[in-house]
């Protein structure tokens, strides 16, 4: 199972928080997993390779001012978490999400939990699926894959390539990132040539993007990432049904896996749209 859950939150009183809550949401998430399964939490915390979950920043806030955001008790906000490790997804669904406390704290600010959903009918960024369902829908269906797809990058997204940060949704970087995550956890590995197909035959046909700098850490220990947010549309110069199907499969996977670096701390939240 793959799962995407959206938590609806409301502050108890007006509050000011850091604009980037990536580390705070990461720590909170691991604490909830640890309460349900200590071994799983330690595995996630110690993972050196690809981690099988993503976390968003707090959504629904006004634009930051001097690195801070202000929350109002009259507004609701959203926190999104996903898992693409079946064992973790089951743990989240059956134990963690069903037993969350009425109030959660991020950087010491209490937020009342109003609702939790994995139903896309209730929130467009929620959902559940399986690897098998994704494979069936995008590679085994009788219809041909659409000749164009759109990815919407809702949070700053950046790639590490040859030791540098690349804030551009180049096909090889986007689908290379997704391929790496898929092959790390899916029961059916995809060929490494998928990345080359994306690089050589896919083009950016439309985009509406802006850069957005993200800073992690405190003064003296800060890490800055130059990310991008917005929409990017891709087209295929070569209409090969097999390879196009694999690309669409990875695009659908992006809803759960995120794209690029630091997806466990708010970056790379991505949603596909097929045409």
C-alpha positions as CSV (number, residue, x, y, z in Angstrom):
1,X,0.0,0.0,0.0
2,X,1.0,3.6,-0.7
3,X,-0.8,6.3,1.3
4,X,-1.1,10.1,1.3
5,X,-2.8,11.6,4.3
6,X,-3.8,15.2,4.8
7,X,-4.3,16.6,8.3
8,X,-6.5,19.7,8.8
9,X,-5.2,21.9,11.7
10,X,-6.3,25.0,13.5
11,X,-4.1,27.0,15.9
12,X,-5.6,27.5,19.4
13,X,-4.4,31.2,19.3
14,X,-2.5,33.6,17.1
15,X,1.0,32.4,16.6
16,X,4.2,33.1,14.7
17,X,6.4,30.2,13.5
18,X,9.4,29.8,11.2
19,X,8.4,29.7,7.6
20,X,10.2,26.4,7.1
21,X,8.9,23.8,9.5
22,X,10.6,20.9,7.7
23,X,12.7,19.7,10.6
24,X,9.8,20.2,13.1
25,X,7.3,18.2,11.0
26,X,10.0,15.5,10.5
27,X,10.6,15.2,14.2
28,X,6.9,15.1,15.0
29,X,6.3,12.4,12.4
30,X,9.0,10.2,13.7
31,X,7.7,10.6,17.2
32,X,4.3,9.4,16.1
33,X,5.7,6.4,14.3
34,X,7.9,5.6,17.3
35,X,4.9,5.5,19.6
36,X,3.4,2.9,17.4
37,X,6.5,0.9,16.4
38,X,9.9,1.8,17.8
39,X,11.8,-0.5,15.4
40,X,10.2,1.1,12.4
41,X,11.0,4.6,13.7
42,X,14.6,3.7,14.2
43,X,14.8,2.2,10.7
44,X,13.4,5.4,9.2
45,X,15.7,7.6,11.3
46,X,18.9,5.7,10.5
47,X,18.2,5.2,6.8
48,X,21.2,6.4,4.8
49,X,19.6,5.8,1.4
50,X,16.2,6.8,0.1
51,X,13.6,7.2,2.8
52,X,10.1,5.9,2.0
53,X,8.0,8.8,3.2
54,X,7.5,12.5,2.5
55,X,6.3,15.4,4.6
56,X,4.9,18.8,3.6
57,X,5.5,22.1,5.2
58,X,2.4,23.7,6.7
59,X,0.0,24.6,3.8
60,X,-2.5,27.4,3.7
61,X,-0.4,30.2,5.3
62,X,0.2,33.7,4.0
63,X,3.5,34.4,2.3
64,X,6.4,34.5,4.8
65,X,7.7,37.8,6.1
66,X,11.4,37.9,7.3
67,X,11.4,34.1,7.5
68,X,8.3,33.9,9.7
69,X,4.6,33.0,9.1
70,X,1.6,34.1,11.2
71,X,-1.2,31.7,12.0
72,X,-4.8,32.7,12.9
73,X,-7.2,30.6,15.0
74,X,-9.9,31.6,12.5
75,X,-8.1,29.8,9.7
76,X,-7.4,26.1,9.0
77,X,-4.1,24.8,7.7
78,X,-2.9,21.5,6.2
79,X,-0.1,19.1,6.8
80,X,0.5,16.3,4.4
81,X,2.4,13.0,4.9
82,X,2.9,10.1,2.6
83,X,4.4,6.6,2.6
84,X,5.5,4.4,-0.2
85,X,6.8,1.5,1.9
86,X,3.8,-0.9,2.3
87,X,4.7,-1.9,5.9
88,X,4.9,1.8,6.9
89,X,1.7,2.6,5.1
90,X,-0.2,-0.1,6.9
91,X,1.2,1.1,10.2
92,X,0.1,4.7,9.5
93,X,-3.4,3.7,8.4
94,X,-4.1,1.2,11.2
95,X,-2.3,2.7,14.2
96,X,-0.8,6.1,13.7
97,X,-3.5,8.1,12.0
98,X,-6.3,6.6,14.0
99,X,-4.7,7.5,17.3
100,X,-3.3,11.0,16.7
101,X,-3.7,13.3,19.7
102,X,-6.3,16.1,19.6
103,X,-3.5,18.7,19.6
104,X,-0.1,18.5,18.0
105,X,2.8,20.8,18.6
106,X,5.2,22.3,16.0
107,X,8.0,24.4,17.4
108,X,6.0,24.7,20.6
109,X,2.9,26.0,19.0
110,X,-0.3,23.9,19.7
111,X,-2.5,23.1,16.7
112,X,-5.8,21.4,17.1
113,X,-6.3,18.4,14.8
114,X,-9.7,19.0,13.0
115,X,-9.6,16.1,10.5
116,X,-7.5,13.4,9.0
117,X,-8.2,12.0,5.5
118,X,-6.7,9.7,2.9
119,X,-9.8,10.2,0.7
120,X,-9.1,12.2,-2.5
121,X,-12.8,13.2,-2.6
122,X,-12.1,15.1,0.6
123,X,-8.8,16.6,-0.3
124,X,-7.1,16.5,-3.8
125,X,-3.7,15.7,-2.3
126,X,-4.9,12.7,-0.4
127,X,-5.1,9.1,-1.7
128,X,-4.2,5.4,-1.4
129,X,-3.1,2.9,-3.9
130,X,-0.7,0.0,-4.4
131,X,2.3,-0.6,-6.6
132,X,0.2,-3.3,-8.4
133,X,-2.6,-0.9,-9.1
134,X,-0.2,1.7,-10.5
135,X,1.3,-0.9,-12.8
136,X,-2.0,-2.1,-14.0
137,X,-3.4,1.4,-14.7
138,X,-0.4,2.8,-16.5
139,X,1.4,-0.1,-18.2
140,X,-1.2,-2.8,-18.7
141,X,-4.3,-0.9,-19.7
142,X,-5.5,-1.2,-23.3
143,X,-5.6,2.5,-24.0
144,X,-2.4,4.3,-25.2
145,X,-0.7,6.6,-22.7
146,X,-1.6,10.3,-23.2
147,X,1.0,12.2,-25.3
148,X,1.4,14.9,-22.6
149,X,1.5,15.1,-18.9
150,X,1.7,17.9,-16.3
151,X,3.4,17.9,-13.0
152,X,2.5,20.5,-10.4
153,X,5.2,21.2,-7.9
154,X,3.5,22.5,-4.8
155,X,6.6,23.0,-2.7
156,X,10.1,24.1,-3.6
157,X,11.8,21.3,-5.5
158,X,15.5,20.9,-6.2
159,X,17.9,18.2,-7.4
160,X,21.4,17.3,-6.5
161,X,23.3,16.6,-9.6
162,X,27.1,16.2,-9.9
163,X,27.5,17.8,-6.5
164,X,25.4,21.0,-7.2
165,X,21.8,22.0,-6.6
166,X,19.7,22.2,-9.8
167,X,16.4,24.1,-9.5
168,X,15.0,23.0,-12.9
169,X,12.5,20.3,-13.7
170,X,14.5,18.7,-16.5
171,X,13.0,15.4,-17.6
172,X,16.0,13.3,-16.8
173,X,16.3,14.7,-13.2
174,X,12.5,14.5,-12.5
175,X,12.1,10.9,-13.7
176,X,15.5,9.8,-12.6
177,X,14.6,10.8,-9.1
178,X,11.3,8.9,-9.3
179,X,12.9,5.9,-10.9
180,X,15.4,5.7,-8.0
181,X,12.6,5.8,-5.4
182,X,10.5,3.3,-7.3
183,X,13.3,0.7,-7.6
184,X,14.2,1.1,-4.0
185,X,10.8,0.0,-2.7
186,X,8.5,-1.5,-5.5
187,X,8.2,-5.2,-6.0
188,X,8.9,-4.8,-9.8
189,X,12.0,-3.0,-10.8
190,X,11.9,-0.7,-13.8
191,X,14.8,-0.6,-16.3
192,X,17.4,2.1,-15.8
193,X,16.9,3.1,-19.4
194,X,13.7,5.0,-18.3
195,X,16.0,7.9,-17.3
196,X,17.6,7.9,-20.7
197,X,14.3,7.8,-22.5
198,X,13.2,10.8,-20.5
199,X,16.4,12.7,-21.3
200,X,16.4,12.0,-25.0
201,X,12.8,12.0,-26.0
202,X,10.9,14.2,-23.6
203,X,10.6,18.0,-23.9
204,X,9.2,20.7,-21.7
205,X,6.3,22.1,-23.7
206,X,4.9,24.6,-21.2
207,X,5.8,25.8,-17.8
208,X,4.8,28.4,-15.2
209,X,7.5,28.3,-12.5
210,X,9.2,30.6,-10.0
211,X,12.2,30.1,-7.8
212,X,11.8,29.9,-4.1
213,X,14.7,29.7,-1.7
214,X,14.4,27.4,1.3
215,X,16.6,27.6,4.4
216,X,17.1,24.8,6.9
217,X,18.7,25.3,10.3
218,X,19.6,28.1,12.7
219,X,22.1,30.9,12.4
220,X,25.6,29.4,11.8
221,X,24.3,26.0,10.7
222,X,22.0,27.0,7.8
223,X,21.6,25.2,4.6
224,X,20.0,27.0,1.7
225,X,18.3,25.3,-1.3
226,X,17.3,27.2,-4.4
227,X,14.0,25.4,-5.3
228,X,11.3,25.9,-7.9
229,X,7.5,25.8,-7.6
230,X,4.7,25.8,-10.2
231,X,3.6,23.8,-13.2
232,X,5.6,22.0,-15.9
233,X,4.1,20.3,-19.0
234,X,6.0,17.5,-20.8
235,X,5.5,16.1,-24.3
236,X,7.0,13.1,-26.0
237,X,9.0,13.4,-29.2
238,X,9.0,9.6,-29.6
239,X,5.6,7.9,-29.1
240,X,6.7,4.5,-27.8
241,X,3.8,3.0,-25.9
242,X,6.0,0.9,-23.6
243,X,8.3,3.7,-22.5
244,X,5.6,6.3,-22.3
245,X,3.6,3.9,-20.0
246,X,6.6,3.7,-17.6
247,X,6.9,7.5,-17.6
248,X,3.2,7.9,-16.7
249,X,3.6,5.2,-14.1
250,X,6.4,7.2,-12.4
251,X,4.4,10.4,-12.7
252,X,1.5,8.8,-10.8
253,X,4.0,7.6,-8.2
254,X,5.1,11.2,-7.7
255,X,2.0,11.9,-5.7
256,X,3.3,9.5,-3.0
257,X,7.1,9.7,-3.4
258,X,7.7,13.3,-4.1
259,X,10.4,14.6,-6.4
260,X,14.0,15.6,-5.8
261,X,15.9,16.2,-2.6
262,X,14.7,16.8,1.0
263,X,11.3,15.3,0.4
264,X,11.1,14.2,4.1
265,X,11.4,17.9,5.1
266,X,8.8,19.6,3.0
267,X,10.4,19.8,-0.4
268,X,9.3,18.2,-3.7
269,X,5.5,17.8,-3.0
270,X,4.3,16.9,-6.5
271,X,1.0,16.1,-8.2
272,X,0.5,14.6,-11.7
273,X,-2.1,15.6,-14.2
274,X,-2.6,13.5,-17.4
275,X,-3.9,14.7,-20.7
